[in-house]
């Protein structure tokens, strides 16, 4: 799932619903969220990332965020957001290895 920079709060909530539906429908073991296009992040978007990871985890799917820019990481830390349960990887290949490595 890719999160674009031009998403508004309504779009993010729709993505969250789509994520839960897809994890359930496909019985997914992992979710990769690409935030590479995000230049900035606010508290709402940060909370939604954490919520998506928690929902996926409750459905037995591991969540890995890829493409985090340094400015986004710094903003999340400054906002005091730890994104508990969210793992990060440099790219999708490493995220897939993380997810599948744990399952094998």
C-alpha positions in Angstrom: 0.0 0.0 0.0 1.4 3.4 -1.0 0.5 6.5 0.9 0.7 9.6 -1.3 1.6 13.1 -0.1 -1.7 14.6 -1.4 -4.0 12.4 0.8 -6.4 14.2 3.1 -7.8 12.9 6.3 -10.8 11.3 4.6 -8.5 9.5 2.1 -6.3 8.1 4.9 -9.4 6.7 6.7 -10.5 5.1 3.5 -7.0 3.5 3.1 -7.3 2.2 6.6 -10.6 0.5 5.8 -9.2 -0.9 2.5 -6.2 -2.3 4.4 -8.4 -4.2 6.9 -10.5 -5.6 4.1 -7.5 -6.7 2.0 -5.7 -8.3 4.9 -8.9 -10.3 5.7 -9.7 -11.2 2.1 -6.2 -12.3 1.2 -5.4 -13.8 4.7 -2.2 -11.7 4.4 0.8 -12.4 6.6 2.3 -9.0 6.1 1.6 -5.5 5.0 4.1 -3.1 3.4 3.2 0.6 3.6 5.3 2.8 1.3 5.5 6.4 2.6 8.3 7.4 0.3 6.2 10.2 -1.2 5.4 11.8 2.1 7.4 15.0 2.6 5.8 15.8 5.9 3.6 14.1 8.4 1.1 15.4 10.9 -0.2 13.8 14.1 -3.3 12.5 12.4 -1.3 10.7 9.7 1.1 9.4 12.3 -1.7 8.0 14.5 -3.3 6.4 11.4 0.0 4.7 10.5 0.1 3.3 14.0 -3.5 2.3 13.9 -3.1 0.5 10.6 -0.2 -1.5 12.0 -2.2 -2.4 15.1 -5.2 -3.5 13.0 -3.0 -5.6 10.8 -1.3 -7.1 13.8 -4.6 -8.0 15.3 -5.3 -9.9 12.1 -2.0 -11.7 12.4 -0.2 -9.7 9.7 3.2 -8.0 10.3 3.5 -4.3 9.2 6.6 -2.8 7.7 6.9 0.8 6.6 9.3 1.6 3.8 10.6 4.8 2.2 10.6 7.0 5.4 12.4 10.2 4.7 14.7 11.7 7.4 12.4 14.7 7.8 9.4 12.5 8.4 11.3 10.4 11.0 12.4 13.6 12.7 8.9 15.0 12.8 7.4 11.8 14.2 10.0 11.9 17.0 9.4 15.6 17.7 5.7 14.8 17.9 6.5 12.1 20.4 5.1 9.3 18.2 6.8 6.0 18.5 4.5 4.0 16.1 4.5 1.0 18.3 4.4 -2.3 16.4 5.6 -0.6 13.2 8.8 -1.9 11.7 10.8 -0.1 9.1 12.9 -1.2 6.1 14.8 0.7 3.5 12.9 -0.7 0.6 10.2 -3.2 -0.4 12.6 -6.1 -1.0 14.0 -5.8 2.6 10.4 -5.6 3.9 9.4 -8.7 2.2 12.5 -10.5 3.5 11.6 -9.3 7.0 8.0 -10.6 6.7 8.8 -13.9 5.1 11.9 -14.5 7.2 9.9 -14.5 10.3 7.3 -17.0 8.8 9.8 -19.5 7.5 
